[in-house]
C-alpha cells in the first residue's frame, strides 16, 4: 500500500508565522539578553546584528535547497543526498540533537514562567518558592509538552493558527513595551543609542561570546523547511517563509534590545539574566506591567516549544522513510494528516528528559547546561546546510561565482565555523566534553547506521 503523504495545507503566510513564532522574540530576549550584555555590554545589539548577516546567508541556502529538493528532513535529507550515506547518518544525529535540545531548552523556561504567573500576588494559586525548585519547574514544563503533543497531532494548520494568535499578541505587547521604554527617562548607567557601536568591555573575546549566544536568539526560522512537504503553494514558499520570519523577527528583537537597554544600568541586566524581561517590566513600573510581561513570555515560550517539536517530528518522519528510525514513525493520521506516531514518540522522549532535568542542582544550572550544548550543535546544522547548498549547485554546473547559491552560503559557513571555534575555548569543561562526546557518538552512529539508509534511487518521494 502506498505511503500516505502529509497534509498540504500551509500557505506562505502560515510558513512565515511558524518561522517567526519559532524564533519567539520575547522568549529569546528573556533567556539570552542578559547573557549577551554580560559578554558584550552595550555591544549586545551589534552582536545580534553581526550574526544576522551570515545566518541570512545560510537562510538563502535553506531557500535554494528547499526549492529544488523539498523534504521534511531538511538539513539531514540534503546532507544525505549531497554527501552520501555516512555524512547523511552523521547529519541525522546532529540535527536530532539540535532540535531535541532546543525542545528541552524551551520546556525549562515554560515551566519557570508558568509557576511565576500562577504564584504572583494577584493570582496566588501556588507558592512563589516553587519557581526556584527544579523538580517543580520540570513538572510544569512537562505539562506544556503534553499540551503541545495534543495540538501537533491535531493538525499543522491548527498549530499554525495557534502560533499566529500567540505571535500577534506577543508582537503587539512587545511594541507597546518598546514605546513605553523609549518614553522612559534614560536610567543612570544605561546605554544610549549612540553607545551601541562597540565591542564591549571584554573586547573581541566578549563580543564573539555574545555573538555565539545570539545563535539562540536568531534560531527557529528554519522550521519552515521542515514543513516543506505540507505547503500548498510552490516549492519556493518554505524558504521564503523562513527568510521573512528571520528578517522581521530579528528586526523586532533588535528594536526591543535598543529600547530596553535605556531603562536600566548594564550590570543590572547581567544580574537578572534569568528573568531579564521581568526586570525590565519592573523598571517600567511593575505591577500589571510585570504580569503582562510574564504572560507574553509564556505565550512566546509555548509557541517556540511546539514549533520546535513540530520540526523534530518531521525530521524523524523523514529519517524513518530512510530506515534510520522504525518505519512506524512514517504513519500519517488519516484525519489530521500529521505524523502522529512520530510526534507522540518524540514528545515522550522530550518529556522524559524534561523530568530528568528536575534533578539539576538549581534552575539556572538546569537552563545553562542545555543552552550551551544546544548552541554548539545548532551552529553545526547551519554549517552542514551551507556546505550542502554550495556543493549541490557546484556539482549541478552552477558557476562558483553564483552569489546566492555558492558565495554567500560559503561566507556564512566560514563565519559560523570561526565563531564556534572561538567560543568553544570559553565553554565550561563539562560542556566541552559533552560537545566532543556528541560528535564522537555521531561518528559511531554514522558508521553503524549508514547501511540502513535506502539507496537514493529507492528513496520514497517527498
C-alpha positions in Angstrom: 0.0 0.0 0.0 1.3 3.5 -0.9 2.5 5.6 2.0 0.1 8.4 2.8 1.6 11.8 2.5 1.4 14.7 4.9 -1.5 17.1 4.5 -0.6 20.1 2.2 -2.4 22.9 4.0 0.2 25.6 4.7 0.4 28.9 2.6 3.3 31.3 2.6 1.7 33.3 5.4 1.5 30.2 7.6 5.1 29.3 6.9 6.2 32.8 7.8 4.2 32.7 11.0 5.7 29.4 12.0 9.2 30.7 11.4 8.6 33.9 13.4 6.8 32.0 16.2 9.6 29.5 16.5 12.2 32.4 16.8 10.0 33.7 19.7 11.4 37.2 20.3 10.0 37.6 23.8 11.3 34.2 24.9 14.7 34.8 23.2 15.2 38.1 24.9 14.1 36.8 28.3 16.6 33.9 28.2 19.6 35.4 26.3 19.6 39.2 26.5 21.3 39.3 30.0 23.9 36.8 28.9 24.8 38.8 25.8 25.1 42.0 27.8 27.3 40.2 30.4 29.6 39.3 27.5 29.5 42.4 25.3 27.9 45.2 27.3 26.3 47.8 25.2 27.6 45.9 22.1 24.9 43.2 22.6 22.6 44.5 19.8 25.6 44.9 17.5 26.5 41.3 18.2 23.0 40.2 17.1 23.1 42.4 14.0 26.6 41.0 13.1 25.4 37.4 13.5 22.2 38.0 11.4 24.3 38.6 8.3 25.9 35.1 8.0 22.7 33.5 9.2 20.8 35.3 6.5 23.3 33.8 4.0 22.6 30.3 5.5 18.8 31.1 5.2 19.5 31.6 1.5 21.0 28.1 1.4 17.8 26.7 3.0 15.7 28.6 0.5 17.7 27.3 -2.5 17.7 23.7 -1.4 14.0 23.7 -0.4 13.2 25.0 -3.9 14.9 22.1 -5.7 14.7 19.3 -3.0 11.8 19.9 -0.6 11.9 17.4 2.2 10.7 17.2 5.8 14.2 16.1 6.8 15.6 19.5 5.8 19.4 19.5 6.7 19.5 15.8 7.2 17.9 14.9 3.9 20.1 17.4 1.9 23.3 16.2 3.5 22.3 12.6 2.8 21.6 13.4 -0.9 24.7 15.6 -1.5 27.4 13.9 0.6 26.2 10.3 0.8 25.1 7.8 3.4 27.8 8.2 6.1 27.5 12.0 6.1 23.7 11.7 6.0 23.7 9.5 9.1 26.0 11.8 10.9 23.9 14.8 10.0 20.8 13.0 11.2 22.4 12.6 14.6 23.4 16.3 14.8 20.1 17.6 13.6 18.1 15.4 16.0 20.3 16.6 18.9 19.9 20.2 17.8 16.1 20.0 17.8 15.8 17.8 20.8 18.0 20.1 23.0 16.0 23.0 21.6 12.8 21.5 22.7 14.1 20.7 26.2 15.6 24.2 26.4 12.2 25.7 25.7 10.5 23.5 28.3 12.6 24.8 31.3 11.5 28.5 30.8 8.0 27.4 30.1 7.8 25.7 33.5 9.5 28.6 35.2 7.2 31.3 33.8 4.1 29.2 34.4 5.0 28.9 38.1 5.8 32.6 38.2 2.5 33.6 36.7 0.5 31.2 39.0 2.3 32.4 42.1 2.1 36.1 41.6 0.2 38.1 44.3 -2.9 38.7 42.1 -3.4 35.0 41.3 -1.5 33.3 44.1 -2.5 29.7 43.2 0.9 28.4 44.0 3.7 29.2 46.4 6.4 31.5 45.0 9.1 29.2 46.4 8.2 26.6 43.6 9.8 28.9 41.0 13.3 28.0 42.4 12.7 24.3 42.7 13.9 22.4 39.6 11.5 19.5 40.2 8.5 21.8 40.2 9.8 23.6 37.1 10.3 20.2 35.4 6.7 19.1 36.2 5.2 22.3 35.0 7.3 22.1 31.8 6.2 18.5 31.3 2.5 19.6 31.2 3.4 22.0 28.3 5.0 19.1 26.5 1.8 17.1 26.8 -0.3 20.1 25.6 2.0 20.6 22.7 1.6 17.0 21.7 -2.2 17.2 21.5 -2.0 20.4 19.4 0.6 19.0 17.0 -1.3 15.7 16.4 -4.5 17.7 15.8 -3.1 19.2 12.6 -0.4 21.5 11.3 -2.9 24.1 10.2 -4.4 24.5 13.7 -0.8 24.6 15.0 0.0 27.5 12.6 -3.3 29.3 13.6 -2.5 29.0 17.3 1.1 30.1 16.7 -0.2 33.1 14.7 -2.6 34.1 17.5 0.2 33.9 20.1 2.6 35.7 17.8 0.4 38.7 17.1 -0.3 39.1 20.8 3.4 38.9 21.5 4.3 41.4 18.8 1.7 43.9 20.0 2.8 43.6 23.6 6.5 44.0 22.8 5.9 47.0 20.6 3.8 48.6 23.4 6.7 48.0 25.9 9.1 49.4 23.3 7.1 52.6 23.1 6.9 52.9 26.9 10.7 52.2 27.2 11.6 55.0 24.7 9.3 57.4 26.6 11.0 56.4 29.8 13.9 58.6 31.0 17.3 57.1 30.4 18.5 55.4 33.6 21.8 56.2 35.2 24.4 53.8 33.8 22.2 52.8 30.9 23.3 52.6 27.3 22.0 55.3 25.0 21.6 54.6 21.3 24.9 56.4 20.4 26.9 54.0 22.5 25.7 50.8 20.8 28.5 50.5 18.2 31.1 48.9 20.5 32.6 45.5 21.1 32.0 45.9 24.8 34.3 46.0 27.9 35.8 42.5 27.2 36.8 43.3 23.7 36.7 40.9 20.8 36.5 37.8 23.0 33.4 39.1 24.8 31.8 40.3 21.6 32.4 36.8 20.0 30.8 35.1 23.0 27.8 37.4 22.7 27.6 36.7 19.0 27.6 32.9 19.6 24.9 33.3 22.3 22.9 35.2 19.7 22.6 32.0 17.7 20.0 31.0 20.2 18.1 34.3 19.7 18.1 34.1 15.9 17.3 30.3 15.7 13.9 28.9 14.7 13.2 30.3 11.2 14.4 27.1 9.6 11.4 25.2 10.9 9.6 26.3 7.7 11.9 24.0 5.7 10.7 21.0 7.9 7.2 21.7 6.8 8.1 21.9 3.1 6.0 18.8 2.4 3.0 20.4 3.9 3.0 23.6 1.8 0.1 24.1 -0.6 2.0 26.7 -2.8 5.2 26.4 -4.7 8.4 24.7 -3.5 9.9 28.2 -3.0 7.4 29.1 -0.3 9.1 27.3 2.7 12.4 29.0 2.0 10.7 32.4 1.5 8.8 31.9 4.8 12.0 31.2 6.7 13.6 34.4 5.3 10.6 36.5 6.0 10.4 35.2 9.6 14.2 35.7 10.1 14.3 39.3 8.8 11.1 40.5 10.5 11.7 38.8 13.9 15.4 39.9 14.0 14.4 43.5 13.3 11.8 43.4 16.2 14.3 41.8 18.6 16.9 44.5 17.8 14.4 47.2 18.4 13.4 45.7 21.7 17.1 45.4 22.8 17.9 49.0 22.0 14.8 50.3 23.7 15.1 48.2 26.8 18.8 49.0 27.4 17.8 52.6 28.1 15.8 51.8 31.2 18.5 50.3 33.5 22.2 50.1 34.1 24.0 47.4 32.1 25.2 45.5 35.1 21.6 45.0 36.2 20.7 43.2 33.0 23.6 40.8 33.7 22.5 40.3 37.3 19.0 39.5 36.0 20.0 37.2 33.2 17.4 34.6 34.3 14.5 37.0 34.4 15.5 39.9 32.1 12.1 40.8 30.9 10.6 40.7 34.3 13.3 43.1 35.5 12.5 45.4 32.5 8.8 45.4 33.4 9.7 46.2 37.0 11.8 49.2 35.8 8.9 50.4 33.7 6.6 50.4 36.7 6.0 46.8 37.8 2.6 45.6 38.9 0.4 45.0 35.8 3.4 45.5 33.5 5.2 42.6 35.2 2.1 40.3 35.0 1.6 41.2 31.3 5.3 40.6 30.5 5.4 37.2 32.2 2.2 36.2 30.3 3.8 37.4 27.0 7.0 35.4 27.6 4.9 32.4 28.5 2.9 32.7 25.2 6.2 33.1 23.3 7.8 30.1 25.1 4.8 27.9 24.4 4.9 28.8 20.7 8.6 28.0 20.3 8.2 24.8 22.2 5.6 23.3 19.9 7.2 24.6 16.7 10.5 23.1 17.7 8.7 19.8 18.4 7.0 20.2 15.0 10.3 20.4 13.3 11.8 17.5 15.2 8.8 15.2 14.4 9.0 16.0 10.7 12.8 15.2 10.7 12.1 11.9 12.4 9.4 11.2 9.9 11.9 11.7 7.0 14.5 9.6 8.7 12.0 6.8 9.2 11.3 6.8 5.5 15.0 6.2 5.0 15.1 3.4 7.7 17.2 5.3 10.2 14.2 5.1 12.5 11.4 2.5 12.7 9.1 2.7 9.7 6.1 3.1 12.1 7.1 6.7 12.5 6.1 7.3 8.9 2.4 6.7 9.7 0.2 9.6 8.9 -3.1 10.2 10.8 -6.0 9.6 8.4 -8.0 12.6 9.6 -5.4 15.1 10.7 -2.7 14.4 8.1 0.1 14.6 10.7 2.8 12.1 11.5 1.1 11.3 14.8 3.3 8.4 16.0 6.4 10.4 15.3 5.0 13.3 17.3 4.0 11.1 20.2 7.3 9.3 20.2 9.4 12.4 20.1 7.4 14.1 22.8 7.7 11.1 25.1 11.5 11.5 24.8 11.3 15.2 25.5 9.0 14.6 28.5 11.4 12.1 30.0 14.4 14.3 29.6 12.4 17.3 31.0 11.5 15.4 34.1 15.2 14.3 34.5 16.3 18.0 34.5 14.3 18.3 37.7 17.3 16.6 39.4 19.6 19.6 38.5 21.1 21.5 41.5 19.2 24.6 40.6 17.1 26.1 37.9 19.9 28.3 36.5 22.2 25.2 36.0 19.2 23.4 34.6 18.9 26.0 31.8 22.6 26.9 31.2 23.7 23.3 30.6 21.1 22.8 28.0 21.6 26.2 26.3 25.4 25.8 25.8 25.1 22.4 24.3 22.2 23.4 22.0 24.1 26.5 20.7 27.0 24.3 19.6 25.1 21.6 17.8 22.7 24.2 16.2 25.7 26.0 14.7 26.8 22.7 13.2 23.4 22.3 11.4 23.9 25.7 9.8 27.4 24.8 8.7 26.2 21.5 7.2 23.4 23.1 5.3 25.6 25.8 3.8 28.1 23.3 2.6 25.4 21.1 1.2 24.0 24.0 -0.8 27.2 25.2 -2.3 28.3 21.6 -3.1 25.0 20.6 -4.7 24.9 23.6 -7.0 28.5 23.4 -8.0 28.0 19.8 -9.0 25.0 20.9 -11.0 27.2 23.2 -13.0 26.4 26.5 -11.3 29.4 28.9 -11.6 31.5 29.2 -8.4 30.7 32.9 -8.6 27.0 32.5 -8.2 26.1 34.8 -5.3 23.0 33.2 -3.6 23.8 29.5 -4.3 27.5 29.4 -3.6 29.3 32.5 -2.5 27.0 33.8 0.3 26.3 30.3 1.8 30.0 29.7 2.0 30.7 33.0 3.6 28.0 32.0 6.2 29.7 28.7 6.7 33.2 30.2 7.3 31.9 32.8 9.6 29.9 30.4 11.8 32.9 28.0 11.9 35.1 30.8 13.2 32.6 31.8 15.8 32.1 28.3 17.1 35.9 27.7 17.2 36.4 30.9 19.2 33.5 30.1 21.6 34.5 26.5 22.2 37.5 27.6 24.1 35.4 29.6 26.5 32.9 26.8 27.3 32.9 25.1 30.7 35.0 21.8 30.6 31.9 19.7 31.1 30.1 21.3 28.2 33.3 20.9 26.0 33.4 17.2 26.8 29.7 16.9 26.1 30.1 18.6 22.7 33.1 16.4 21.8 31.2 13.3 23.1 28.2 14.2 20.9 30.4 14.4 17.9 32.1 11.1 18.7 28.8 9.3 19.2 27.7 10.8 15.9 30.7 9.3 14.1 29.9 5.9 15.7 26.2 6.2 14.9 27.0 7.1 11.2 29.3 4.1 10.8 26.7 1.8 12.3 23.6 3.2 10.5 24.9 4.1 7.1 24.0 0.7 5.6 20.4 1.0 6.8 19.8 4.1 4.6 17.9 3.2 1.5 19.7 3.8 -1.8 18.8 7.2 -3.4 17.1 5.6 -6.3 14.8 3.7 -3.9 14.2 6.7 -1.6 10.5 7.5 -1.3 9.4 10.7 -2.9 8.8 13.6 -0.6 
